[in-house]
Amino acid sequence: MDAQAERRIEQRHACKGTMNWVYFNKECYGAARVLNFSQKGSYFETGQPLIPGSTVLIHVFKCMDCVDVSKTPANLRWNALAEVKWCQKLSDSDNTPYAVGVRYHYTL
């Protein structure tokens, strides 16, 4: 699923950022690249699949070139508890990352 083609009600903000994710209450974690976010969730790419419906903790530690972040600082969750809504491999290649969409458990 391409984040650009995904239909959303809320406004999305582009972001070239890096983050870490970890399954809640498990010892499985990884690094990811944030591509966009909203007040309700975010989209990122990572090297391993995440289980849809699972809960993850995410920590964004660098976000460059964010569009309008200064106008909407509450939209970017630097630390969040989120539900994995979907996860899909971007192509059949072995080295291709997985695209992941998450929804924050708590929003403002």
SVG drawing of the C-alpha trace seen along z (x, -y; Angstrom):
<svg xmlns="http://www.w3.org/2000/svg" viewBox="-12 -28 31 40">
<polyline fill="none" stroke="black" stroke-width="0.4" points="0.0,0.0 1.5,-3.3 1.0,-6.1 0.5,-8.6 -2.5,-6.6 -4.0,-5.9 -7.1,-8.0 -7.2,-9.9 -9.5,-12.5 -6.9,-14.3 -4.1,-16.4 -0.8,-14.6 2.6,-16.2 5.7,-15.0 8.7,-14.2 12.2,-12.8 13.0,-11.4 14.4,-8.5 12.8,-6.6 12.9,-3.4 10.0,-1.1 9.5,1.7 6.6,4.1 4.9,3.3 5.9,5.8 8.2,7.8 11.8,8.0 11.4,7.2 12.5,3.8 13.9,2.0 14.8,-1.2 12.6,-3.0 12.3,-5.9 9.3,-8.2 7.7,-9.5 4.6,-11.3 2.5,-11.8 -0.8,-13.4 -2.3,-14.0 -3.8,-10.5 -1.0,-8.4 2.1,-8.0 3.6,-6.1 7.1,-4.7 9.3,-2.1 11.3,0.5 13.4,3.6 11.2,6.2 7.4,6.8 5.2,5.6 2.1,7.5 -1.2,5.7 -3.2,5.1 -0.2,5.2 0.9,2.3 4.2,0.6 6.1,-2.1 7.7,-4.6 10.4,-7.2 11.2,-9.7 14.7,-11.1 15.3,-13.1 12.9,-14.8 14.2,-16.9 12.3,-18.9 9.0,-18.5 6.3,-20.5 4.5,-23.0 5.7,-21.3 6.2,-24.7 2.6,-25.5 1.3,-22.2 3.7,-20.9 1.1,-18.6 0.8,-16.5 4.3,-15.0 4.5,-12.5 8.1,-12.2 7.2,-9.4 3.9,-7.4 2.0,-4.2 0.4,-3.1 -1.5,-0.3 -0.2,1.2 -3.0,0.8 -1.3,2.3 2.1,3.6 3.1,4.4 6.3,5.2 7.0,2.6 8.2,5.2 9.2,8.8 12.9,8.1 14.6,9.5 16.1,6.1 12.9,4.1 11.6,2.4 8.1,2.8 5.6,0.0 3.8,-0.4 0.8,-2.6 0.1,-3.1 -2.6,-4.9 -1.8,-6.6 -3.7,-5.2 -4.1,-8.7 -4.5,-11.9 -5.2,-15.5"/>
</svg>
